[in-house]
Amino acid sequence: MKLLITGAAGFIGSNFSYYWRLRHPQDELVLLDALTYAGNYATIAPLLGEKAAFVHMDITDGAGILALFGQEGFDAVVNFAAETHVDNSITGPTVFLRTNILGTQALMEACRAYGNLRFHQVSTDEVYGDLPLDRPDLLFTEQTPIHASSPYSASKAAADLLALAYFRTYGLPVTISRCSNNYGPYQFPEKLIPLMILRALKDEALPVYGTGLNIRDWLHVDDHCRAIELILLGGAPGEVYNVGGNCERDNLTVVRTILRVLGKPESLVSFVADRAGHDLRYAIDPSKIQRELGWRPETVFEEGIERTVRWYVEHPAWWGAILDGSYRKIVS
């Protein structure tokens, strides 16, 4: 199979690229990324070679995407390319709408033009909005109504609806996965876990929004990659699959866990003004993917977070280049 992986130089896209190369060494990979601030060419450079090529392109470049599809002859597309940072979507929503909606459409138009290619859209549980803290019995299912809270989640919800419309209208073989919060190696240090690890390593204050009691369902990126593999190879077109870690932790607990692993004092925690429209709780019911595809999360959070912290401790050159900006000078 020849697989196009978009957003391949980002966090989940790069992890999936490594995962697929390990599991399917016979397949050809084209790793596409616009190399915006959150994309790091150095992350995927070790993958490149005879069966893996890099393309520097924005998914909103419809003409370029069509030409690429014509040149490469893809069998399937996995779309990780997205603007994802909620805070950035609040201060500058336009790029989120352009990339997350129009970029997804450009990819699906190319899939249509070249034989209705298999297309998988990587989405987020944030399209469902949030759940109350005092109802632990409530979980997001695939039937939960869309109720986005931020420009980011609204843009992802719009892309999901567009993908399902392309399935119904054009018969495009689309699947969608909606995952909970991922963690693991190669995550850009604007996100909670890597941000807290790096600040703790430097004995800097760890900013926690509000009271720190907002709850997320944490999923190790390796488990997410395995779920996408199962969906891509065995999922039913037109279906949505929720992918969750069955691992609810409030933000303060996550931060304290990181401090404990690093042997740092909890006095480093600093509470700051809450984010506008901050969702209270995310929690996913993954029973559909468990029942239909046999997927279950395998990584215990306490073990996964220790591995993640150790990875950042052992790879200062990777995150150091991000902090000093030198990673932006590395291009294909």
C-alpha positions as CSV (number, residue, x, y, z in Angstrom):
1,M,0.0,0.0,0.0
2,K,1.1,3.6,-0.6
3,L,0.0,5.8,2.2
4,L,-0.2,9.6,2.4
5,I,0.2,10.8,6.0
6,T,-0.6,14.5,6.4
7,G,0.6,16.5,9.4
8,A,3.4,13.9,9.5
9,A,5.9,16.2,11.2
10,G,3.6,17.0,14.1
11,F,3.0,15.0,17.3
12,I,0.6,12.3,16.5
13,G,1.4,12.2,12.8
14,S,5.1,11.6,13.4
15,N,4.3,8.9,16.0
16,F,1.9,7.2,13.6
17,S,4.5,7.4,10.8
18,Y,7.1,5.6,13.0
19,Y,4.4,3.1,14.0
20,W,3.3,2.3,10.5
21,R,6.9,1.9,9.2
22,L,7.6,-0.6,12.0
23,R,4.4,-2.6,11.5
24,H,4.2,-2.4,7.7
25,P,7.8,-2.1,6.4
26,Q,6.7,-3.1,2.9
27,D,4.4,-0.1,2.4
28,E,5.5,3.2,0.8
29,L,4.9,6.4,2.9
30,V,4.6,10.0,1.7
31,L,4.9,12.2,4.7
32,L,3.4,15.7,4.1
33,D,3.6,18.7,6.3
34,A,3.4,22.5,5.9
35,L,6.1,22.9,8.7
36,T,4.1,25.5,10.5
37,Y,5.4,26.3,14.0
38,A,4.3,23.0,15.4
39,G,5.8,20.9,12.7
40,N,9.4,19.7,13.1
41,Y,11.2,18.2,10.1
42,A,13.9,16.8,12.4
43,T,11.3,14.6,14.0
44,I,10.7,12.5,10.9
45,A,14.1,12.9,9.1
46,P,15.3,9.5,10.4
47,L,12.4,7.8,8.6
48,L,13.1,9.2,5.2
49,G,14.7,6.9,2.6
50,E,13.8,4.4,-0.1
51,K,10.2,3.8,1.0
52,A,9.4,7.1,2.8
53,A,9.5,10.6,1.2
54,F,8.8,14.0,2.6
55,V,6.7,16.6,0.8
56,H,6.6,20.2,2.1
57,M,3.1,21.4,1.3
58,D,0.0,23.0,2.9
59,I,-3.1,20.8,2.6
60,T,-5.1,24.0,1.7
61,D,-3.1,24.1,-1.6
62,G,-5.8,22.4,-3.7
63,A,-3.9,22.5,-7.0
64,G,-0.7,21.2,-5.4
65,I,-2.6,18.4,-3.6
66,L,-4.2,17.3,-6.8
67,A,-0.9,17.3,-8.6
68,L,0.7,15.3,-5.8
69,F,-2.1,12.7,-6.0
70,G,-1.6,12.4,-9.7
71,Q,2.1,11.8,-9.3
72,E,2.1,9.4,-6.4
73,G,-0.9,7.1,-6.9
74,F,-1.9,6.8,-3.3
75,D,-4.0,4.0,-1.9
76,A,-5.1,5.7,1.3
77,V,-4.8,9.0,3.2
78,V,-4.6,9.6,6.9
79,N,-5.2,13.2,7.8
80,F,-3.5,14.4,10.9
81,A,-2.8,17.9,9.5
82,A,-4.6,20.5,11.7
83,E,-4.2,23.5,13.9
84,T,-4.9,22.2,17.3
85,H,-4.0,24.6,20.1
86,V,-7.2,25.9,21.8
87,D,-5.6,29.1,23.1
88,N,-4.3,30.0,19.6
89,S,-7.8,29.4,18.2
90,I,-9.3,31.9,20.7
91,T,-6.8,34.6,19.7
92,G,-6.7,33.8,16.0
93,P,-9.4,31.5,14.7
94,T,-9.1,32.2,10.9
95,V,-6.1,29.8,10.3
96,F,-8.0,27.0,12.2
97,L,-11.0,27.4,9.8
98,R,-8.8,27.4,6.7
99,T,-6.6,24.5,7.6
100,N,-9.0,22.3,9.5
101,I,-12.0,22.7,7.2
102,L,-10.8,23.8,3.7
103,G,-7.7,21.7,4.0
104,T,-9.7,18.6,4.8
105,Q,-12.0,19.4,1.8
106,A,-9.0,19.7,-0.5
107,L,-7.7,16.3,0.5
108,M,-11.1,14.7,0.0
109,E,-11.5,16.4,-3.4
110,A,-8.2,14.8,-4.5
111,C,-9.4,11.4,-3.2
112,R,-12.5,11.8,-5.3
113,A,-10.6,12.8,-8.4
114,Y,-8.3,9.7,-8.2
115,G,-10.8,6.9,-7.7
116,N,-12.5,7.5,-4.4
117,L,-9.5,6.7,-2.3
118,R,-9.8,5.5,1.3
119,F,-9.7,8.5,3.6
120,H,-9.3,8.6,7.4
121,Q,-10.0,11.8,9.3
122,V,-8.3,12.2,12.7
123,S,-10.6,14.2,14.9
124,T,-11.0,15.0,18.6
125,D,-13.4,14.4,21.5
126,E,-13.6,18.2,21.9
127,V,-16.3,18.3,19.1
128,Y,-18.7,17.0,21.8
129,G,-18.2,19.9,24.1
130,D,-17.8,19.0,27.8
131,L,-19.4,17.0,30.5
132,P,-20.2,18.0,34.1
133,L,-17.7,17.2,36.8
134,D,-20.4,15.8,39.1
135,R,-21.7,13.2,36.6
136,P,-18.9,10.6,36.3
137,D,-21.5,8.2,34.7
138,L,-21.8,10.4,31.6
139,L,-19.4,9.6,28.7
140,F,-19.1,10.7,25.1
141,T,-20.5,8.2,22.6
142,E,-20.5,8.4,18.8
143,Q,-24.2,9.5,19.2
144,T,-23.4,12.4,21.5
145,P,-24.5,15.6,19.8
146,I,-21.8,17.9,18.5
147,H,-21.5,20.9,20.9
148,A,-18.2,22.6,20.2
149,S,-16.9,25.1,22.7
150,S,-13.9,26.8,21.0
151,P,-13.0,27.8,17.4
152,Y,-10.6,24.9,17.3
153,S,-13.3,22.3,18.2
154,A,-15.8,24.0,16.0
155,S,-13.4,23.7,13.0
156,K,-12.8,20.0,13.7
157,A,-16.6,19.4,14.0
158,A,-17.2,21.1,10.7
159,A,-14.5,18.9,9.1
160,D,-16.1,15.8,10.5
161,L,-19.5,16.8,9.2
162,L,-18.0,17.5,5.8
163,A,-16.3,14.2,5.7
164,L,-19.6,12.4,6.5
165,A,-21.3,14.4,3.8
166,Y,-18.7,13.3,1.3
167,F,-19.4,9.7,2.3
168,R,-23.1,10.1,1.8
169,T,-23.1,12.4,-1.2
170,Y,-20.1,11.0,-3.2
171,G,-19.6,7.6,-1.7
172,L,-16.1,8.5,-0.5
173,P,-14.9,5.7,1.8
174,V,-14.4,7.9,4.9
175,T,-13.8,7.0,8.5
176,I,-13.4,9.3,11.5
177,S,-11.7,8.7,14.8
178,R,-12.3,11.0,17.8
179,C,-9.7,10.6,20.4
180,S,-9.1,11.8,23.9
181,N,-6.1,13.8,25.0
182,N,-2.9,12.2,23.8
183,Y,0.5,12.2,25.4
184,G,3.9,10.7,24.5
185,P,7.2,11.6,22.7
186,Y,7.5,14.4,20.1
187,Q,4.7,16.5,21.5
188,F,5.2,20.2,21.0
189,P,5.9,21.9,24.3
190,E,2.9,24.2,24.2
191,K,0.7,21.3,25.4
192,L,0.1,20.5,29.0
193,I,2.4,17.5,29.7
194,P,5.5,18.5,27.7
195,L,5.1,22.1,28.9
196,M,5.1,21.0,32.5
197,I,7.9,18.6,32.1
198,L,10.2,21.2,30.5
199,R,9.3,23.9,33.0
200,A,9.9,21.5,35.9
201,L,13.3,20.5,34.5
202,K,14.3,24.2,34.6
203,D,12.7,24.7,38.1
204,E,10.3,27.3,36.6
205,A,6.7,27.9,37.8
206,L,4.1,25.5,36.3
207,P,1.0,27.5,35.3
208,V,-2.2,25.6,35.9
209,Y,-5.5,27.1,34.7
210,G,-8.1,27.9,37.3
211,T,-8.3,25.3,40.1
212,G,-6.7,22.6,38.0
213,L,-9.7,20.4,38.4
214,N,-10.7,20.2,34.7
215,I,-10.7,16.5,33.8
216,R,-9.3,14.9,30.7
217,D,-9.3,11.3,29.5
218,W,-5.6,10.5,28.8
219,L,-4.5,8.2,25.9
220,H,-0.9,7.2,25.1
221,V,-0.1,8.0,21.5
222,D,1.0,4.4,20.8
223,D,-2.5,3.2,21.7
224,H,-4.0,5.9,19.5
225,C,-1.8,4.8,16.5
226,R,-2.9,1.2,16.9
227,A,-6.5,2.3,16.9
228,I,-6.1,4.2,13.7
229,E,-4.4,1.2,12.1
230,L,-7.4,-1.0,13.0
231,I,-9.8,1.6,11.7
232,L,-8.0,2.2,8.4
233,L,-7.7,-1.5,7.7
234,G,-11.0,-2.8,9.1
235,G,-13.3,0.1,9.9
236,A,-16.6,0.5,8.1
237,P,-16.8,3.5,5.7
238,G,-19.1,6.3,7.0
239,E,-18.5,5.4,10.6
240,V,-17.1,7.4,13.6
241,Y,-15.0,5.6,16.2
242,N,-14.3,7.1,19.6
243,V,-10.8,6.3,20.9
244,G,-10.3,6.9,24.7
245,G,-7.9,5.7,27.3
246,N,-10.4,5.0,30.1
247,C,-8.0,7.2,32.1
248,E,-9.6,10.3,33.6
249,R,-7.3,12.6,35.5
250,D,-7.7,16.2,36.5
251,N,-5.0,18.6,35.3
252,L,-3.6,19.2,38.8
253,T,-3.2,15.4,39.3
254,V,-1.3,15.2,36.0
255,V,1.0,18.0,37.0
256,R,1.7,16.5,40.4
257,T,2.4,13.2,38.8
258,I,5.0,14.8,36.6
259,L,6.6,16.6,39.5
260,R,6.7,13.3,41.5
261,V,8.5,11.5,38.6
262,L,11.0,14.2,38.3
263,G,11.5,14.6,42.1
264,K,10.4,18.2,42.0
265,P,8.4,20.1,44.7
266,E,4.7,20.8,44.3
267,S,5.5,24.4,45.3
268,L,6.4,24.9,41.6
269,V,2.6,24.8,40.8
270,S,1.3,28.3,40.0
271,F,-2.5,28.8,39.5
272,V,-3.3,31.3,36.7
273,A,-6.5,32.8,35.3
274,D,-8.7,30.3,33.6
275,R,-9.0,29.9,29.9
276,A,-12.0,31.4,28.2
277,G,-14.7,28.8,27.7
278,H,-12.6,26.1,29.4
279,D,-14.3,22.7,29.0
280,L,-14.8,21.0,32.4
281,R,-14.5,17.3,31.6
282,Y,-13.9,15.0,28.6
283,A,-14.6,11.3,28.9
284,I,-14.9,8.8,26.0
285,D,-16.9,5.6,25.8
286,P,-14.7,3.5,23.4
287,S,-17.0,0.4,23.5
288,K,-17.7,0.6,19.7
289,I,-14.1,0.3,18.6
290,Q,-13.6,-2.4,21.3
291,R,-16.6,-4.4,20.1
292,E,-16.1,-4.0,16.3
293,L,-12.3,-3.9,16.0
294,G,-11.0,-5.5,19.2
295,W,-9.1,-2.4,20.3
296,R,-8.3,-1.6,23.9
297,P,-5.8,0.8,25.5
298,E,-2.8,-1.0,26.7
299,T,-0.7,1.7,28.4
300,V,-1.3,2.3,32.1
301,F,-1.1,6.1,32.7
302,E,1.5,5.9,35.5
303,E,3.8,3.8,33.3
304,G,3.1,5.9,30.2
305,I,3.8,9.2,31.9
306,E,7.1,7.9,33.4
307,R,8.2,6.8,29.9
308,T,7.1,10.2,28.5
309,V,9.0,12.1,31.1
310,R,12.1,9.9,30.6
311,W,11.9,10.6,26.8
312,Y,12.0,14.4,27.3
313,V,14.8,14.1,29.8
314,E,16.8,12.0,27.4
315,H,16.1,14.2,24.3
316,P,17.2,17.7,25.2
317,A,18.5,18.4,21.7
318,W,15.0,17.8,20.3
319,W,13.1,20.2,22.6
320,G,16.1,22.5,22.9
321,A,15.9,23.3,19.2
322,I,12.3,24.1,19.6
323,L,12.8,26.4,22.6
324,D,15.6,28.4,20.9
325,G,13.8,28.4,17.5
326,S,16.6,26.7,15.5
327,Y,14.3,23.8,14.5
328,R,12.5,26.3,12.1
329,K,15.7,26.5,10.0
330,I,15.7,22.8,9.2
331,V,13.8,22.1,6.0
332,S,13.9,19.3,3.4
